[in-house]
């Protein structure tokens, strides 16, 4: 039975294809004489490792493997992750180019929750001090 061999170059090629400028600047399209170019923030991380050794081989006094019925083993693996966030679009028309930012609803909601928490905490502290 053949064991698949891990090739770090394959992982590097996959990451390179994924983290390309095409992910940052999307496919431009034209509508009613206006060119729209989508823009995103892209970041990624990758990691890999490999190793080999003898399985089932006892060590002698010096810590060296004694080749008495052991098996050679190899292994490796890797992976990567990518995070893409839409930032907005460049709009190019007869009057020039302009930036249209994307509205991140999650940030708006998180900001409102933080403001609400600060206001409620301040009100609770003011009420506690006033009560003393």
N, C-alpha and C positions, 0 to 999 in steps of 0.2 A: 504494500500500500504506500503510495507516494504522499509525502507530507508537503503541503504547499509552503513555499519559501517566502518569507517576508522581504520585500524589497523597499527600502526607505525612499528610493528614487520615485517609485510609483506614488507614494504619499506626497512627496514634494511636488510632483506634477499635478496631482489632484488639487492641492492647496493653491498652487499657482494659477490653475484654471479658474478656481472659485474666487480668489481674491484679485480679480482683474479690474481694470478701469471700467469694464462694462457693468460691474456691480455698483460703481460709484455714479457714473453717468449712464442712465438707462437709454433705451432706444428713443431717439427723438422722433416726434411726430408733428405733422402740420395739419392745422385745422383753420379754415377760413383765412388763409394767408398769414397765420401766426405759427411760428415754430416753438414747440414746447420741449424742453430738455429736462427730464427728471434727474434729481440729484439725491444721493443717499450717503450716509456715513457707514463705512464698513470696517469691522475689525475682526480679527481671527486669532486663534491660537492653535498650536500643533504640538504634538509630542510623540515620540516613538522610542522603542528600545528593543534590544535583542540580546541573546545570550546563548551560551552552549555549555555543555558539561557532560560528565559521565554519571549515569544513573546506576545505583546498586553496586557501586565500587567502594569497598572499605578503604579507609585511609591508613597509611603506615605511620610509624612514629614521627616522621618528618612532616606529616600532613599531605604527602603525595598520594595520589590514587594508585592503588595496586591493580593492574589490569587482570582481574580474576573473574571473568564472567559478566562484567559490567556492559552497559550499552551507552553509546554516544547519543546525546540529545541536543537539539537546536530549537530555539523558539524566538519569536519576536512578534511585535505588533505595534500599532500606532493608531492615531486618530487626530481629528481636528474639529474645531467648532468655529462657526461664523455667526456674527450678529450684524444685521443690517437694519438701519433706521432711516426712514424717509425724512429728508430735510426740507425739501421743497422743489421748485422748478425754476429754471430760467425761461423767461418768456421773451422771444425775439419777434418784434413786429416792425411796422413802418416807423414808429417813434423811437426805436432803439431796443436795448436789452434791459430787462428789469428782473429782480429777484422776487419770487413769491414764496414765502416760507410756508411749510406745512404745519397745520395745527395738530399738536400732539395732545390728544384728549387725556391720555393717562397722566401727563405732567400737569395739566390743568386741574384734574381731579385731586392729584396728590398735593398740589400747592394749596388748593382750597381746604383740604383736610388738615394740613399743617397750620394754616392760618386759624382755622376753627379750634384746633387743639391749643394754640397759644392764647387765643382770646378766652376760651373756657378756663384754662389754667390761671390766667391773670385774674379773671373774675372770681374764681374760687379763692385765690390767695387774698384778694382785696376783701372779700366777704369774711374770711377767717380773721384777718387783722382787725376789721371793723368790729367784729363780735367780741374781741378781747377788750 
